[in-house]
Amino acid sequence: MFPRTSESSDYHGVEFIACGGFPIGDKRFPSVMDSPAASAPIYLITHEFYPRRGGIATFTEEMANASARMGYEVEVWAQSAPSADDKAWPFRVRRLPLKGTHGLLCQFQLVRQLIADRRRLRYATVYLPEPGPILAMMLLQFIPTFRPKHIILTFHGSEILKFHRNFIN
């Protein structure tokens, strides 16, 4: 699911993994996700999740469903939504007090949540499937107390162009 390629690197004890298209269990490229029973919990942190519909929301839902079916402990952190809009999931969903924008206020609110839960995240795999939480993590890069065990990022086509032009905004 999240196999690493030879492009992984280590930054102050945090392993950043460049995801490739290799199947889990491919011994040429050991994966942080090869062993569900022995692996750390997975936190998918997103600004776009059900009931919001769209590419990233659907992608995040499918990744969380697939990970849970494979036996991983999964928790999705998502934007706020009325509780009546939620449905039963095979994983935990934590609604954060966020509107789900990529604005600075939303980024700072997510940073506060990440710092508050840094002890839980320290031994976890943190998966950021879209720009909102990636931007928030960029604000945390200089804070040595926040270092998850693994950080996995996904860039989708149009986001690469946006980050290339101006990653701040």
Helices and strands as residue ranges (DSSP letters): E 9-11, E 14-17, E 42-45, H 55-69, E 74-78, G 83-85, E 92-95, H 104-116, H 118-121, E 125-128, H 131-140, E 150-153, H 157-165
